[in-house]
Amino acid sequence: MGVPQGSILGPTLFSVYINDVALAAGESLIHLYADDTILYTSGPSLDTVLTTLQASFNAIQLSFRGLQLLLNTSKTKCMLFNRSLPAPARLSNITTLDGSDLEYVDNYKYLGVWLDCKLSFQTHIKHLQSKVKSRIGFLFHNKASFTHAAKHTLVKLTILPIVDFGDVIYKIASNTLLNKLDTVYHSAIRFVTKAPYTTHHCDLYALVGWPSLQTRRQTHWLHVIYKTLLGKVPPYLSSPLISARWSP
């Protein structure tokens, strides 16, 4: 029994099939998105964190086996998040039930966002900058083919979604990193407006009728807070805000 590959029912049925895996997470937290599973925990010491994570990982693997699912060891990675302290010289390995050690990484792309162990988002912003510059270069190379309205639409549809995606997450990056995105954003506006390179960024925003990236990020963040207050986000996002709101 099953459904054809590519069926709209496939993802839903798979989610139902693996939903109970979350019950095996124990003292760790777990996020499931399609066939991607994230297991994470925190603690007062590194030993506590690794012990808890190993126990939860073992339980999750047993749940997978019970569902006749195979763990892709080559794609399963470990990352230690620590924004302030230096990285330990040596970390205890997290191992599979088959005895394989998981690889520790400093950067990992998850659902379109590059995470790094310091949560600086340096890698993510570097990728964004490179992707936007590549598209802007193509647009400038072919600018004679586009009307003003077409330029406006092209940037709105092909550039802005890149910098908007996940911006409520990477908005905590340093101003030095965020300024790099401002630079390519201003280039995109100059493509639309034909404004000279010396035009002040405030004048660029006025010419095109778009806000700064900082304002866009803040607006998106306020949207998240609003949806949180309405109960339209998962509990792990809403509970900290609601607890703070009602604390005496």
N, C-alpha and C positions, 0 to 999 in steps of 0.2 A: 504494500500500500504506500502511496505517496502522491506528490503533485509534480507536474512538469517543472523542469529547471527554468527559472525565470518567472515562475508564477507569482502573482502578488500575494498569494497565501503563504508562500514559502517562508519569508522572514517572520511572519506572525506565528506560524506553527513551530518554527525553530525556537523562537523566544519562549513560547509556552513549554516546549520540551525541556529547555535548560533552566527554566526559571527557578527551580528548587535548588540549583547549585548554590545560590546565594545563602541558603540556610547552613551550608557547611563552612562558612567563612570564620566562624568562631569569634575570637576577639578582634579580628581584623575587619576592615570594611571592604566592600566589593562593589564594582560597577560592571554591569553587563551591557554591551552594545553589539547586537548581532552576534558574531562569533568572536568578538574581542572581549577579553575579561581582564579587568584591572583589580589587583589585590593590594591593599596598602594598609599601613598601620603606623602608629607613632608611640613614643614611650620616653621615659626619663633617661634611658641609657641606650647605647647602641646594642648591647647584649640583649636587653629586653626586647628591643624592636626585632632583631634577627630571630630570636627564639620564637616570638609570637608569629612572625611571618612564616617561618618554616613549618610550624604546627598547622597553620591555616592552609598553607600551600599543599601540605600532605593530604589534608581533608578534602580539598578541592579536587586534587588528582584522583582520589578514590571515588568522588562523585562523578567525575568524567568517565572513569572506567565503568561505573554502574550504568551509565547512559550509553556505553559503547562508543565513547568519543576519545580521540587520540590527542594528546598534548603535543603541539608543535614546538619541540624543545629549541630548535634553531631560531624561532621567532619570539621565544620567551626570554625576557631580559629583566635585570634588577637595576634599580636606581636608588641611590641614597640621597634624599633631599636634605640639605643643610645650608642655610643662607649665611650663617655667621662663622661657624667653626671650620677650621681646615679639614680637608678630607683625611680620614684615617690612613695610616701607612699600609695597613693590611686589613681586609675585611673577611669575615668568615663566609664561606660559600653557602648559598642556598641550593639545595640539591633536589633532583627529581626522585621519585620512588625507584627509578631504575639506576640511580647512582650517578647521574650526569650533573655536573655543576652548571648553574646558570651564569651567563656572562653579565658582568657589571658594565653599565654604560653611563656616560656623562650626558648624553643627549638622546632623546627618543621622540619620534613623531607620533602623536596619538590624536586621532580624529582631526587631522589637519593642522594641529598646533605642535610646534617643536618645543618640548620641555627640556630644560637643562637642570643639572643637580643643584645649581644656585638660584634657580628661578629668576635669572636675570633676563631671560628671553632674548639673549644676544643672538643665538643661532636662528631663532624664529624670525627676528627682525632682519637678519642678514638675508635669509631666504626671501622674505617679502620684498626687500629692497631690490634684490637681483631680478625677481620675477616682474616687478613693476617696471624697472628700467628696461628690461627686454621688450616689453609691450610698448612702452613709450617710444623706444627707438624705432620700432616697426611703424608706429603711427606717424612719427616725424618724417620718416623716409618716404611715406606715401601721402603726406599732408595735402599735396596738390589735388588729390582725388576726392577730398571731402569738403562738403559745405560746412559752414559754422555750426548749423544744427546737427549735422552728422558727427562732427567732432565732439560736440557736447554729449551726444548720446553714446558715442563709442567709449569715452572716458567714464561716463556714468555706469555703463554696463560691463566694461572689461577691466577697469582700474579700481574703482571705488569698492567693489565687492571683495577684492583681495585684501585691502587694508582694513575693511570693516570686519571681516571674519575673525572672530575670536578676540576683538579688540578690548572687550571687557576683561579679558584674562591678561593680555600682555600690557595693559595700560599701566601696570606697576613698574614697568621697565624704567631705567634711568632716562633723564632728559637727553643725555648724549645720544642714546640709542634711538629714542623717539624722534629726535631732530633729523635723523637720517631718512625717516619716512616723510617728514615734512619736505625735505629737499626734492624727492621724487614726486611728491604730490604737487608741489609748486611747478615742476616741469610739465606735469600733465595739464595744469591750468594754463600755462603759457602756450601749450599746444592748441588749446581751445580758443584762447583770446588773442593770440599773436602778440602778447605783451612782451616788451624787451626784457632781457635778463636782469636789468637793474631795477625793475618794478618792485616796489615794496610788497611783502606778502599780504599785508592788510588790503592794499589796492587790488591785488589778484583776487582775493576772496570777494571783494565788492564787484569786480568785473564779471565774475562767473556766477555769483549768487550762491556760493557754497560756503559753509563754515570751515574753520580750521579743523585739522584732524583731532586736536585736543578737545574741541567742542563736540565733535562727532562721537568721540569715545565717551565723554561725560554724558551725552544724551542717551547713548545706548546703555550705559550703566544705570541711569535713572529709570530707563524702561525695565531693566531687570528688577530693580527695587520695587517698582510699581507692580509688576507681575507677581513678585514675591508676596507683597502685602495682600494681593487678591487670591493667594493660594494657587497660583498657576505654574508653580515650579516644584521640582521634587523636594521632599522633606529635608534632605541634607543641605539644601540651599536656604530653605525658609526657616528652619528651626533656630539657627543662630540669631537671625535678625529679629524674629518674633520674641525670643527669649530676652534679647537686649531691650526690646521695645517695652516689655512688660515687667522688667526687673525693677524692684523697689529702689 
